[in-house]
Amino acid sequence: YTDAGLKDLQEEIERVCSSAKAKGIPLEKVFFSSPSPGTLANFFQDDYFNDHTKYVEALGKAMQKEYEAIYKAGLTLQVDCPDLAMGRHTKFKDGSLADFRAAAAVHVRVMNEALVNVPADRTRMHVCWGNYPGPHHMDVPLADIIDIVLDAKPKYLSIEACNPGHAHEWEVFENIKWPAGKVIMPGVLDTTTSHIEHPKLIAQRLMNYVRFVGASNVIACTDCGFSTAAGAMNVPTEIVYAKLQSMVKGARIAEEMVAKDLFRIATTHVGSLPRPAELLPYIRGDQPAPADFQQKLASATEELFAKQLDAGIDFVNDGELGRRDYVTAARNRMDGFDSEKAATGAADLEEMQEFSDKLEGRKGLLTLTKKTEVKNAACSGPITYTDAGLK
């Protein structure tokens, strides 16, 4: 992790903390997301170590600086872990389930080692199968990975739980022993559709988990982020906040279904929210940022906090406002990524070519269609987190 990387991270942390304090939000109610070592390895190919385990371990040692800086600032750390689910039909699509499980176990071990100095109750993790448009018929079942996921240190576990491919998987929790002290944050809002979920449906979804793990171990959440890359939105901004308001109402209904006491089901979301349109060219790097860009970011951050509070959300964040996407910022804070390789493709999109061809021209972290070439940075040397990046 480079010096420049540490500097960059600290500036982002200070903006988030200052904006939260300006809106009167306690820092323990604010989460700050960062990719897991395995997620970075999933998107950025290794052209140096030539050994997946060694590559992930090097990423873990570098990212430990980022995780600890976030915790020391008083924020709750969220580690984004799509590698534990989406990794099966992307990076590990050509291997066996056993191969993927072995790799996922390594990813969890390395993440736990990187979190050695961060308390479990100050950490949450998000596991998903990818928020990209696609059929998702090759997603690995939750039942095939839940034991590995539950070995992870974070107390709070966010999972996709309401979209058509995974809404049925609450049944998995009927057959497992829920670890003491763990809290499940099931997705009760689909972040890919403009349909606004009815509060009663949200309450029903929450109750599926309350019955198996207990009401005190459930927090209402979204399936994934609403804008995992700057400008990439499936749902218009006004509907995003209408959906969040509906989730809060659904949580209140679920509380009534649980008991008539003072118990309360908290609410949160996965992380990314729509960025202001006027800031997108600078966030994406399409245009040079103006001299007052940091001030504009700070003002927009306070506005995003206010919108979440108005919606009734308990645990909030800055919507990943200043980031192009959820992994590139962390990669930019590290040395050792000076080459490029083709982005990973998703197996479901490769099979359903007629559908994927409709995505021609779209570029992101994955290759959505072979008609559009997408390249990502690749590891080309030793990995270090820079001081400038932390700052």
C-alpha positions in Angstrom: 0.0 0.0 0.0 1.7 3.2 -1.2 2.4 6.5 0.7 0.1 8.2 -1.9 -2.5 5.5 -1.3 -2.5 6.2 2.5 -2.9 9.9 1.9 -5.8 9.4 -0.5 -7.6 7.1 1.9 -7.2 9.5 4.8 -8.7 12.4 2.8 -11.8 10.3 2.0 -12.1 9.2 5.6 -11.9 12.8 6.9 -14.6 13.9 4.4 -16.9 11.2 5.5 -16.3 11.9 9.2 -16.7 15.6 8.9 -19.9 15.3 6.9 -21.4 12.8 9.4 -20.5 15.1 12.4 -22.1 18.1 10.5 -25.3 16.2 10.3 -25.2 15.0 13.9 -24.6 11.3 13.0 -22.6 9.3 15.5 -19.6 7.7 13.8 -20.6 4.2 15.1 -23.7 4.6 12.8 -21.5 5.2 9.7 -20.0 2.4 7.7 -17.1 2.7 5.2 -16.7 0.0 2.6 -13.4 -1.6 1.3 -12.9 -4.6 -1.0 -11.6 -7.9 0.4 -8.2 -9.2 -0.8 -10.1 -11.9 -2.7 -12.3 -9.4 -4.5 -9.3 -7.5 -5.7 -7.7 -10.7 -6.9 -11.0 -11.5 -8.7 -11.0 -8.3 -10.8 -7.2 -7.6 -11.2 -5.3 -10.5 -12.7 -2.0 -11.7 -11.3 0.9 -11.3 -13.8 3.7 -11.5 -11.1 3.2 -14.1 -8.3 1.8 -16.8 -10.6 0.3 -18.4 -7.4 -3.2 -17.4 -6.4 -2.7 -18.0 -2.7 0.5 -15.9 -2.6 -1.2 -13.2 -4.6 -4.2 -13.0 -2.2 -1.9 -13.1 0.8 0.1 -10.1 -0.5 -3.1 -8.2 -1.1 -4.2 -9.0 2.4 -1.0 -7.7 4.0 -1.4 -4.5 2.0 -5.1 -4.0 2.7 -4.6 -4.5 6.4 -3.4 -0.8 6.5 -6.7 0.3 4.9 -8.9 -1.7 7.2 -7.1 -0.5 10.3 -7.2 3.1 9.2 -11.0 2.9 8.7 -11.5 1.3 12.2 -9.1 3.8 13.9 -11.1 6.7 12.5 -14.2 5.5 14.5 -16.1 4.1 11.5 -17.5 0.7 11.0 -15.6 -1.2 8.3 -17.5 -3.0 5.6 -15.5 -5.6 3.6 -17.1 -6.2 0.2 -16.7 -9.9 -0.7 -18.4 -10.8 -4.0 -15.4 -13.1 -4.5 -17.1 -15.6 -2.1 -20.1 -15.9 -4.5 -19.7 -14.2 -7.8 -16.1 -15.5 -8.0 -17.5 -19.0 -8.8 -19.0 -18.0 -12.1 -16.3 -15.5 -13.1 -12.7 -16.2 -12.1 -13.3 -19.8 -11.1 -15.9 -20.7 -13.7 -13.7 -23.3 -15.4 -12.9 -25.2 -12.2 -14.8 -27.5 -10.0 -16.9 -26.5 -7.0 -14.3 -28.1 -4.8 -11.6 -25.9 -6.4 -13.7 -22.8 -5.8 -14.5 -23.7 -2.2 -10.8 -24.2 -1.5 -10.0 -20.8 -3.0 -12.9 -19.2 -1.0 -11.5 -20.7 2.2 -8.1 -19.1 1.4 -9.8 -15.8 0.8 -11.6 -15.9 4.2 -8.4 -16.9 6.0 -6.5 -14.1 4.5 -9.3 -11.6 5.2 -9.4 -12.7 8.8 -5.7 -12.3 9.2 -5.9 -8.8 7.7 -8.7 -8.0 10.3 -6.6 -9.2 13.3 -6.6 -5.7 14.9 -10.2 -4.8 14.0 -12.9 -6.1 16.4 -15.6 -8.3 14.9 -18.4 -6.0 16.2 -16.9 -3.1 14.2 -16.9 -5.0 11.0 -19.5 -6.0 8.4 -19.1 -8.0 5.2 -21.2 -8.1 2.0 -21.5 -11.3 -0.1 -23.1 -11.2 -3.5 -23.3 -12.8 -6.9 -22.8 -9.6 -8.8 -25.1 -6.6 -9.4 -24.6 -6.7 -13.2 -27.5 -7.3 -15.6 -27.6 -10.9 -16.5 -29.6 -14.2 -16.1 -27.5 -15.3 -13.1 -28.5 -19.0 -13.7 -24.9 -20.1 -12.9 -24.7 -18.5 -9.5 -23.3 -20.9 -6.9 -26.0 -21.9 -4.4 -25.7 -20.3 -0.9 -25.9 -23.7 0.6 -22.6 -24.6 -1.1 -20.7 -21.7 0.5 -22.4 -20.7 3.7 -20.1 -22.7 5.9 -17.1 -20.9 4.5 -18.8 -17.5 4.7 -19.7 -18.1 8.4 -16.0 -18.7 9.2 -15.3 -15.0 8.4 -14.6 -12.7 11.4 -17.1 -9.8 10.8 -20.1 -9.9 13.1 -22.5 -8.5 10.5 -23.2 -10.5 7.3 -25.0 -8.9 4.3 -26.2 -11.2 1.6 -28.4 -11.0 -1.5 -31.7 -12.4 -0.4 -34.6 -11.1 -2.4 -33.8 -11.2 -6.2 -35.3 -14.0 -8.3 -32.1 -16.1 -8.1 -31.7 -16.1 -4.3 -35.1 -15.1 -2.7 -35.7 -18.8 -1.8 -32.4 -19.3 0.1 -33.7 -18.2 3.5 -34.4 -22.0 3.7 -30.6 -22.5 4.1 -30.8 -21.1 7.6 -33.2 -23.8 8.7 -30.4 -26.3 8.5 -27.4 -24.5 10.0 -26.4 -23.6 13.5 -26.3 -19.9 13.6 -23.1 -18.7 15.3 -23.5 -16.9 18.6 -22.9 -13.1 18.1 -23.5 -13.1 14.3 -26.0 -10.8 12.8 -27.6 -11.4 9.3 -28.4 -8.4 7.1 -30.6 -10.0 4.4 -31.3 -8.1 1.2 -35.0 -7.2 1.3 -34.8 -4.6 -1.6 -33.9 -5.6 -5.1 -31.4 -3.0 -6.3 -31.8 -3.8 -10.0 -35.5 -3.0 -10.5 -37.6 0.2 -10.2 -40.5 -1.7 -8.6 -40.9 -0.4 -5.1 -41.4 -3.3 -2.7 -44.5 -3.2 -0.5 -43.7 -2.8 3.2 -45.6 -6.0 4.0 -43.5 -7.9 1.5 -40.4 -6.6 3.2 -41.7 -7.6 6.6 -42.4 -11.1 5.3 -38.9 -11.4 4.0 -37.5 -10.3 7.3 -39.6 -12.8 9.2 -38.1 -15.6 7.2 -34.8 -14.9 8.9 -36.2 -13.9 12.3 -37.8 -17.4 12.6 -34.4 -19.1 12.3 -31.8 -16.8 13.8 -33.9 -14.6 16.2 -35.1 -11.0 15.8 -32.1 -9.6 17.6 -29.8 -11.0 15.0 -31.5 -9.4 11.9 -31.0 -6.0 10.3 -32.9 -5.1 7.2 -30.6 -4.4 4.2 -30.5 -4.0 0.4 -29.4 -6.8 -1.9 -26.4 -4.8 -3.2 -25.4 -1.3 -4.0 -27.6 1.0 -6.1 -24.7 2.4 -8.1 -21.7 0.1 -7.9 -19.8 2.3 -10.4 -20.2 6.1 -10.8 -23.0 6.7 -13.3 -24.0 3.0 -13.5 -27.6 3.0 -12.3 -30.5 0.6 -12.8 -32.8 2.6 -10.5 -33.4 6.4 -10.7 -32.4 8.4 -7.7 -35.9 9.3 -6.6 -37.0 5.7 -6.6 -33.8 4.6 -4.7 -34.9 6.7 -1.7 -38.6 5.6 -2.0 -37.4 2.0 -1.8 -35.4 2.8 1.3 -38.4 4.4 2.9 -40.5 1.4 2.1 -37.8 -0.8 3.7 -38.0 1.2 6.9 -41.8 0.8 7.0 -41.5 -2.9 6.4 -39.0 -3.2 9.4 -41.6 -1.5 11.6 -44.3 -4.0 10.5 -41.9 -6.9 11.2 -41.3 -5.5 14.7 -45.1 -5.7 15.3 -45.1 -9.2 14.1 -42.3 -10.2 16.5 -43.6 -8.8 19.7 -45.3 -5.8 21.3 -42.3 -4.7 23.3 -39.5 -2.3 22.7 -37.7 -4.5 20.2 -36.6 -2.7 17.0 -35.3 -4.0 13.7 -32.6 -1.7 12.4 -32.1 -0.8 8.7 -29.1 -0.2 6.5 -28.0 -0.7 2.9 -25.0 -2.2 1.1 -23.1 0.9 0.1 -23.3 2.6 -3.2 -25.9 5.3 -4.0 -26.5 7.4 -7.0 -23.8 10.2 -7.4 -24.9 13.7 -8.3 -24.9 14.1 -12.1 -22.8 17.3 -12.1 -19.9 15.5 -10.3 -19.8 12.3 -12.4 -17.3 13.6 -15.0 -14.8 14.4 -12.3 -15.5 11.2 -10.2 -15.0 9.0 -13.3 -11.9 11.0 -14.4 -13.5 12.1 -17.7 -12.6 15.7 -16.9 -10.0 17.4 -14.7 -11.5 18.2 -11.3 -12.1 21.9 -10.5 -10.2 23.6 -7.7 -13.3 23.4 -5.4 -14.0 19.7 -6.1 -13.3 18.6 -2.5 -15.7 21.2 -1.2 -18.3 20.0 -3.7 -17.8 16.4 -2.6 -18.1 17.4 1.1 -21.4 19.3 0.4 -22.8 16.4 -1.6 -21.8 13.9 1.2 -23.8 15.9 3.7 -26.7 15.9 1.3 -26.5 12.1 0.9 -26.4 11.6 4.7 -29.5 13.8 5.0 -31.4 11.8 2.4 -30.6 8.6 4.2 -31.7 10.0 7.5 -34.9 11.4 5.9 -35.6 7.9 4.6 -35.3 6.5 8.1 -32.1 4.5 7.6 -30.2 3.6 10.8 -26.7 2.7 9.6 -25.6 5.0 6.8 -22.5 5.8 4.6 -21.4 8.4 2.0 -22.8 6.3 -0.9 -19.2 5.7 -2.1 -19.6 9.2 -3.5 -16.0 9.9 -4.5 -15.2 6.6 -6.0 -15.4 5.4 -9.6 -16.4 2.0 -8.4 -16.0 -0.2 -5.3 -12.5 -1.7 -6.0 -10.5 0.7 -8.2 -10.0 3.2 -5.4 -8.3 0.6 -3.2 -6.2 -0.7 -6.1 -5.0 2.8 -6.9 -3.7 3.2 -3.4 -1.3 0.3 -3.9 1.9 -0.1 -6.0 2.4 -3.2 -8.1 -0.3 -2.8 -10.8 1.4 -1.4 -13.8 0.2 -3.9 -16.5 -3.2 -4.7 -18.0 -5.1 -7.9 -18.8 -8.5 -8.7 -20.2 -11.3 -8.4 -17.6 -12.9 -11.5 -16.3 -16.1 -12.7 -18.1 -19.2 -14.1 -16.4 -20.2 -17.6 -17.3 -23.9 -16.9 -17.4 -23.4 -14.1 -19.9 -21.1 -16.1 -22.1 -23.7 -18.8 -22.4 -26.6 -16.4 -23.1 -25.0 -14.7 -26.0 -28.1 -13.2 -27.5 -28.7 -11.4 -24.2 -25.1 -10.4 -23.6 -24.8 -8.9 -27.1 -27.4 -6.3 -26.1 -24.8 -5.0 -23.7 -22.3 -4.0 -26.4 -20.5 -0.8 -25.6 -20.9 -1.1 -21.8 -17.7 -1.2 -19.9 -17.2 -2.0 -16.2 -15.2 -4.4 -14.1 -16.4 -7.4 -15.9 -16.5 -8.3 -19.6 -20.3 -8.2 -20.2 -20.1 -9.2 -23.9 -17.2 -10.3 -26.1 -18.2 -7.6 -28.6 -16.7 -5.0 -26.2 -13.1 -5.4 -25.0 -12.6 -4.5 -21.4 -9.2 -4.4 -19.7 -8.3 -4.0 -16.0 -5.1 -3.4 -14.3 -3.0 -6.5 -13.4 -0.5 -7.2 -10.8 3.0 -6.7 -12.2 5.2 -6.6 -9.1 5.4 -6.6 -5.3 2.3 -5.1 -3.6 2.6 -2.2 -1.2 0.0 0.2 0.2 1.3 3.8 -0.1 1.4 6.5 2.6 -0.1 8.9 0.1 -3.0 6.5 -0.5 -3.7 6.2 3.2 -3.7 10.0 3.5 
